Amino acid sequence: MDEKEVILTQEGFDKIEKELEYLRTEKRKEIAERIKVALGFGDLSENSEYDEAKNAQAENEAKIAELENKVRHAKIIDEKDIDTKTVQIGNSVKLYDEEFDEEVEYTIVGSTEVNLAENKISNESPIGKALIGAKKGSTVEVKAPAGIIKYKILSIKK
C-alpha cells in the first residue's frame, strides 16, 4: 500500500518531532508508573486503574506510530521554493469575500498542520484547492456546501 505524502512546513515538522519525543520519553514513563502503581492494588480482574493505564498505554503507542508514519512520509516545503507569483503551500493569501464584503487572510498548509484558530487551511480543502495556482488580482470560485463563494486575491506573501 502506498503511503500518502505528508506535506509540512519546517515549523510543522519540528512540532511533530517534539511531540513524538515527549510521547516516547515522558509520557511512556508516566504511563509505566501508573501501571506499576495499579499492579500494586492486587486482583487485575477488578482493577479499573490498571485497565485505564493499559488503555492509555495503547493510545500513546498508537499516537507514536501515527506520528512516526507522518515523519517517515514527510515532504518539507522549503521556504526558498515558495514564491508569491501564484498561490502555493506555505503562502499567506489575503482575500476579498465579495458576498460578505470583507477581507480574510489564510495561510495554505498541508492537511496535517490545519489550525482554523490561526486561519491555517489545508491545500486539500475547497478554498485551498481553489486558491492553489491562482494569481494576485484573480477571482476564484469555491464550491462550498452553502453554494459558490467568490474571492478576489488581494495579496500573496510568504
N, C-alpha and C positions, 0 to 999 in steps of 0.2 A: 504494500500500500504506500503510495507516495504521500509524503507529509507536506502540508501546506507551508509555504514560506511565511515567516512571521516578520513583517516589516516594522522596524523600530528606529526611533531616533537614538542617538548615543545616550541621552538622558534616560529614555525608557529602558534601554538595555541595562544601564547601570542600576536602575531601580529594581529590576528583576533579579539581577545578581546579588544585590544587597539583601533582598527578601529571602532569596534562596539560601544565602549564608546564615541568616537568622534562623530559618526553619531547620537547617541541618545541624546547627550547634545549640543555641539557647533553647529553642522550642523542643527539640528532641530530649535534651537533658531534663527540662521541666516535666515533660510527659513521663519519662522514665522514672523520675522521682515520685510522681503521682501513682504510677503502677506499683512501685515498691511500697509506698505507704498503704495502698489499698490491699496489697497482698498480706500485710500485717493484720488486717481485720478478720482474717480467717476464711471460712467457708465461701468459696468463689461462686457457688450456685445462687447465693442470695446477696452478693456483694455488688451493689449498684455503683459504688465508687470505682471498683475495678472495671466494670463494664464501660463506664463513661470514659475512663482513662484509656482503655483499649480502643474505643471509638475515636477518641481524639488522636491517638497514635495513627490509626488507619487514615483519618482525614489529613493529617500532617504529611504522611508518606505519599498520599495521592497528590497533594498540592506540590510537594517536592518534585514528583515525577512530571507533573504538568509544566512546572517552571523549567525543569531540565530540558524538556522537549522544546519549549519556546527558545531557550538559549541555543540549543543544538540546531534549530532551523531558522535562526535569526538572520535577517538581512538588515544591516545597519545602514541607514541613509547617511551618506557623507555630506556634511554641511557645504563642502566645496562644490558638490554636484548640483546643489539646489540653486536655481536661478529664479528670476522674477519675470521672465518673459511670458510664461504660461503657468497656470496653477499646477502644483505637484505636491507630493507628500513632503511635509516639512515647512510649507508656506503658511503664512497668516494671510487671510483674504478678507478685505473689508468689502461688504456687500450693501447694496441698497435694495430693500424689500419694497417693491412697487405697490403691493396691495396694502401694506400697513404703513407706508410712507415713513420707514425708519431704517437706520443703518445698524448692521450687525457685523461682528467680526468673528471668524472661525479660524482655527488652526487645523490643517489637514494632517492627520496622523494615521498610522496603521491601526487595525482593529483592536490590538492589544492595549493601546495607550489611550483609548477613548475616555474622556472625562468631561461630561456635559457641564459640570460646575465651572470648568475652566474654558468652556467653548472649544474643546478639542473634539473634533468629529472624525469619524473613520472615512478613509478613502472608499470604503465599500458601502457607505450609507447613501441614500438617494441624493442628498445635497453634495456629498463628497464625489460621487460618481459624475454628477452633472458638472462640477467645477473642474475636475482634473482635465488638463489640456486647454482650458479656456484662457483667453487673454483679457488684459485690463481693458475696460470700456465695453466689453461684450455683455450681452444679456443671456443668461442661461435659464432654461425652464426645468423645474424639478417636479417630477411626478411624485406627489405625496398622497397619503390616504385622504387628505382633505381636498385634493384636487391639484391643479397645476399652479406652482408658485414661481413667479419670475423674480430673478435677482440680477441686478446690474453690478458688474465687478468694478469697484471704485479703485482698489489698490491691491497689489500683491507684494508681500515682503517676506524676507527670511525670518 
